């Protein structure tokens, strides 16, 4: 099984490249804890999507640490990586979004794989549940590990979340809210004014997919590039692509509901609480210190 980590972000709200900030007891990156949990659950191929200036460093860093038998590919998300037969002439500074980041790995991944953000901590139960889902489900099924909204908020500012509509163990839809904040005992999306509930299930971009997604993203991307207004700044987002696949009946998506800790480092002030949590996990024996023994 393959774990794909998206680590090409710029960390604009965090103030630095948070995916390479040492948060562990021995300065481990946050992504290393997800990689450790994945390997513990049978994943033996790690793919990381990053920027060109970080590729060599990260490839060497992971090669030196991960156990023998675990393959590592560090891949660049390039603005110029486009579907065959397409082009663009607009000046563009940012890559094409999270769906494009996943598509960048199309020549490196076969079969089932898991997608996560490199700058989030998802918890051991999430990886165990994802591995079980892969083993138990047919190739036509994708999956999404869901979390309770109240467990994913920041004390230091608003967050964006995809709120899930679920029917039993099946994902029905995701609605994006871009400015969610807890205010005076209520959870409010300040953009829409909608009140949300603490128990609402949300997506934290922990997807279980298979390689059929690459062809679909390629087709979706071609249609996106055909619209002139998209070329300068617009992006293609992974949840939108998967939701369209659901609407068209290409896949069903299971809602993988687990009780698993989650935290992220959206803002720099989130760093101290993340370090404290990781230190606690290490002291409990959930992670060795040092983490790797190569």
C-alpha positions as CSV (number, residue, x, y, z in Angstrom):
1,X,0.0,0.0,0.0
2,X,1.1,3.5,-0.7
3,X,0.9,6.7,1.4
4,X,0.8,10.0,-0.6
5,X,1.7,13.1,1.4
6,X,1.0,16.6,0.0
7,X,3.8,18.8,1.1
8,X,4.0,21.5,-1.5
9,X,2.2,24.3,0.4
10,X,3.8,27.6,1.3
11,X,2.5,28.0,4.9
12,X,1.4,31.6,4.4
13,X,-0.7,31.7,7.6
14,X,2.0,29.8,9.6
15,X,4.8,32.1,8.5
16,X,7.2,29.5,7.3
17,X,7.3,26.0,5.7
18,X,5.4,24.2,8.4
19,X,5.9,20.8,6.9
20,X,9.6,21.1,7.6
21,X,9.4,22.5,11.1
22,X,10.7,20.2,13.8
23,X,7.8,19.5,16.1
24,X,8.9,16.2,17.6
25,X,11.0,15.5,20.7
26,X,14.0,15.0,18.4
27,X,12.9,17.7,15.9
28,X,11.0,15.3,13.7
29,X,8.7,16.7,11.1
30,X,5.0,16.2,11.6
31,X,4.8,14.1,8.5
32,X,7.2,11.6,10.1
33,X,4.6,10.6,12.6
34,X,2.0,9.9,9.8
35,X,4.7,7.9,7.9
36,X,5.5,5.9,11.1
37,X,1.8,5.1,11.7
38,X,1.4,4.1,8.0
39,X,4.4,1.8,8.0
40,X,3.1,0.2,11.3
41,X,-0.1,-0.6,9.4
42,X,1.5,-2.2,6.3
43,X,2.2,0.7,4.0
44,X,5.5,0.1,2.2
45,X,5.6,2.9,-0.3
46,X,5.9,6.6,0.6
47,X,5.3,9.3,-2.0
48,X,5.7,13.0,-1.1
49,X,4.6,15.9,-3.4
50,X,6.7,19.0,-2.8
51,X,8.3,22.0,-4.4
52,X,11.4,21.7,-6.7
53,X,13.7,23.4,-4.2
54,X,12.8,20.9,-1.5
55,X,13.0,17.7,-3.5
56,X,16.6,16.7,-3.1
57,X,16.7,17.5,0.6
58,X,13.5,15.6,1.4
59,X,14.5,12.6,-0.6
60,X,17.8,12.3,1.2
61,X,16.2,13.1,4.6
62,X,13.7,10.2,4.3
63,X,16.0,7.8,2.7
64,X,18.4,8.1,5.6
65,X,15.6,7.5,8.2
66,X,13.0,5.1,6.9
67,X,13.4,1.3,7.4
68,X,14.7,-0.9,4.7
69,X,12.0,-2.3,2.5
70,X,10.1,1.0,2.4
71,X,10.3,2.7,-0.9
72,X,10.4,6.5,-1.1
73,X,9.6,8.8,-4.0
74,X,9.7,12.6,-3.6
75,X,8.0,14.3,-6.6
76,X,7.7,17.9,-7.7
77,X,4.4,19.5,-8.3
78,X,5.2,21.6,-11.4
79,X,3.0,24.3,-13.0
80,X,4.2,23.0,-16.3
81,X,3.0,19.5,-15.7
82,X,-0.2,19.5,-17.9
83,X,-2.3,16.9,-19.7
84,X,-1.1,16.0,-23.1
85,X,-2.4,18.3,-25.8
86,X,-3.0,21.3,-23.4
87,X,-1.0,24.4,-22.7
88,X,-1.3,27.8,-21.1
89,X,0.3,31.2,-21.7
90,X,-0.8,33.1,-18.6
91,X,1.7,34.1,-16.0
92,X,1.1,31.8,-13.0
93,X,2.9,31.7,-9.7
94,X,1.1,28.9,-7.8
95,X,0.6,25.2,-8.8
96,X,-2.9,24.1,-9.8
97,X,-4.2,22.9,-6.5
98,X,-4.5,19.7,-4.4
99,X,-6.1,17.6,-7.2
100,X,-3.1,18.5,-9.4
101,X,-0.7,17.6,-6.6
102,X,-2.2,14.1,-6.5
103,X,-2.2,13.9,-10.4
104,X,1.6,14.6,-10.2
105,X,2.1,11.2,-8.8
106,X,0.3,9.3,-11.6
107,X,3.5,7.6,-12.9
108,X,4.6,6.5,-9.5
109,X,1.5,4.8,-7.9
110,X,-0.4,1.7,-8.9
111,X,-3.4,0.3,-7.1
112,X,-4.7,1.5,-3.7
113,X,-3.3,4.5,-1.9
114,X,-4.0,6.9,0.9
115,X,-3.8,10.7,0.5
116,X,-3.1,13.0,3.5
117,X,-1.7,16.5,4.2
118,X,1.9,16.5,5.4
119,X,1.2,19.2,8.0
120,X,-1.6,17.5,9.9
121,X,-1.5,14.8,12.5
122,X,-4.2,12.1,12.0
123,X,-3.6,9.5,14.8
124,X,-2.9,5.8,14.8
125,X,-6.5,4.7,14.7
126,X,-7.0,6.6,11.4
127,X,-4.3,4.6,9.6
128,X,-5.5,1.3,11.0
129,X,-9.0,2.0,9.8
130,X,-7.8,3.1,6.4
131,X,-5.7,-0.1,6.0
132,X,-8.7,-2.2,7.0
133,X,-10.9,-0.4,4.5
134,X,-8.4,-1.1,1.7
135,X,-8.3,-4.8,2.5
136,X,-12.1,-5.1,2.8
137,X,-13.4,-3.1,-0.1
138,X,-13.7,-3.4,-3.8
139,X,-11.7,-1.4,-6.3
140,X,-14.7,0.8,-7.1
141,X,-14.8,2.1,-3.6
142,X,-13.0,5.2,-2.3
143,X,-13.0,6.2,1.4
144,X,-12.8,9.3,3.5
145,X,-11.6,9.3,7.2
146,X,-13.9,11.7,9.0
147,X,-13.5,13.7,12.2
148,X,-15.9,15.6,14.4
149,X,-15.8,19.3,13.6
150,X,-15.3,20.3,17.3
151,X,-12.1,18.3,17.3
152,X,-10.6,20.2,14.4
153,X,-10.9,23.8,15.3
154,X,-8.0,26.2,16.1
155,X,-7.8,28.5,19.1
156,X,-5.9,31.0,17.1
157,X,-8.2,31.8,14.1
158,X,-10.7,30.6,11.6
159,X,-10.3,27.4,9.6
160,X,-11.7,26.0,6.4
161,X,-13.5,22.6,6.6
162,X,-15.5,20.4,4.3
163,X,-18.6,19.4,6.2
164,X,-19.8,15.9,5.2
165,X,-23.3,14.6,4.7
166,X,-23.3,10.9,5.5
167,X,-25.8,8.1,5.1
168,X,-24.8,5.3,7.3
169,X,-21.3,4.4,6.3
170,X,-21.6,6.1,2.9
171,X,-20.4,9.7,2.0
172,X,-23.2,11.6,0.3
173,X,-21.7,15.0,-0.2
174,X,-19.2,17.6,1.1
175,X,-20.0,21.3,1.6
176,X,-17.0,23.6,1.9
177,X,-17.1,26.3,4.6
178,X,-14.1,28.7,4.5
179,X,-14.2,30.7,7.8
180,X,-15.3,28.5,10.7
181,X,-14.7,29.7,14.2
182,X,-15.9,29.0,17.7
183,X,-17.5,32.2,19.1
184,X,-19.2,32.4,22.5
185,X,-20.1,28.7,22.6
186,X,-21.2,28.5,19.0
187,X,-19.5,27.3,15.9
188,X,-20.1,29.7,13.0
189,X,-19.0,30.0,9.5
190,X,-18.5,33.7,9.3
191,X,-18.6,33.8,5.5
192,X,-22.1,32.4,5.2
193,X,-23.4,33.1,8.7
194,X,-24.4,29.4,9.1
195,X,-24.2,27.8,12.5
196,X,-22.6,24.4,12.5
197,X,-22.8,21.6,15.1
198,X,-19.9,20.2,17.1
199,X,-20.7,16.6,16.0
200,X,-20.8,17.5,12.3
201,X,-18.4,15.2,10.4
202,X,-15.7,16.9,8.4
203,X,-13.0,16.0,5.9
204,X,-9.4,16.6,6.8
205,X,-8.2,15.4,3.4
206,X,-7.5,11.8,4.5
207,X,-8.7,10.0,1.4
208,X,-8.4,6.3,0.4
209,X,-8.3,6.0,-3.4
210,X,-7.0,3.9,-6.2
211,X,-5.2,4.7,-9.4
212,X,-8.4,5.2,-11.4
213,X,-8.5,8.7,-10.0
214,X,-5.5,9.8,-12.1
215,X,-7.4,9.4,-15.4
216,X,-10.4,11.2,-14.0
217,X,-8.3,14.2,-12.7
218,X,-6.6,14.4,-16.1
219,X,-10.0,14.7,-17.9
220,X,-11.2,17.2,-15.3
221,X,-8.0,19.2,-15.6
222,X,-8.4,19.5,-19.4
223,X,-11.9,20.9,-19.0
224,X,-10.6,23.3,-16.4
225,X,-7.8,24.5,-18.6
226,X,-10.2,25.2,-21.5
227,X,-11.7,28.0,-19.4
228,X,-9.7,31.2,-19.8
229,X,-10.6,32.7,-16.4
230,X,-9.1,29.7,-14.6
231,X,-5.6,30.0,-16.0
232,X,-4.1,32.7,-13.8
233,X,-5.1,31.9,-10.2
234,X,-7.9,29.2,-10.0
235,X,-7.1,25.8,-8.6
236,X,-8.6,22.3,-8.8
237,X,-9.4,20.8,-5.4
238,X,-9.4,17.2,-4.6
239,X,-12.7,17.1,-2.8
240,X,-14.5,18.7,-5.8
241,X,-13.0,16.1,-8.2
242,X,-14.0,13.2,-6.0
243,X,-17.5,14.6,-5.4
244,X,-17.9,14.9,-9.2
245,X,-16.9,11.3,-9.5
246,X,-19.6,10.4,-7.0
247,X,-22.2,12.4,-8.8
248,X,-21.4,10.6,-12.1
249,X,-21.4,7.2,-10.5
250,X,-17.8,6.5,-11.1
251,X,-17.1,5.7,-7.4
252,X,-18.8,5.2,-4.1
253,X,-17.1,6.8,-1.1
254,X,-17.2,5.2,2.3
255,X,-17.3,7.4,5.4
256,X,-14.7,5.9,7.7
257,X,-15.7,7.1,11.1
258,X,-13.1,6.6,13.7
259,X,-12.3,8.1,17.1
260,X,-8.8,9.3,16.4
261,X,-6.8,12.4,17.6
262,X,-6.2,15.1,15.0
263,X,-4.4,18.4,15.1
264,X,-2.8,20.7,12.5
265,X,-0.6,23.7,12.5
266,X,-2.6,26.3,10.5
267,X,-1.2,29.2,12.5
268,X,2.2,29.5,14.1
269,X,0.6,29.7,17.6
270,X,-0.7,26.2,17.0
271,X,2.9,25.0,17.2
272,X,3.2,24.8,21.0
273,X,0.1,22.7,21.4
274,X,1.3,20.4,18.6
275,X,4.6,20.0,20.3
276,X,3.0,19.3,23.6
277,X,0.7,16.6,22.1
278,X,3.6,14.9,20.4
279,X,5.7,14.9,23.5
280,X,2.8,13.3,25.4
281,X,2.4,10.6,22.7
282,X,6.1,9.9,22.9
283,X,6.1,9.7,26.7
284,X,3.2,7.3,26.5
285,X,5.3,5.0,24.3
286,X,3.2,5.5,21.1
287,X,6.4,6.6,19.3
288,X,10.0,5.6,20.0
289,X,12.6,8.3,20.7
290,X,14.5,8.5,18.5
291,X,11.8,7.5,16.0
292,X,14.0,5.8,13.4
293,X,16.9,3.4,14.1
294,X,18.7,3.5,10.7
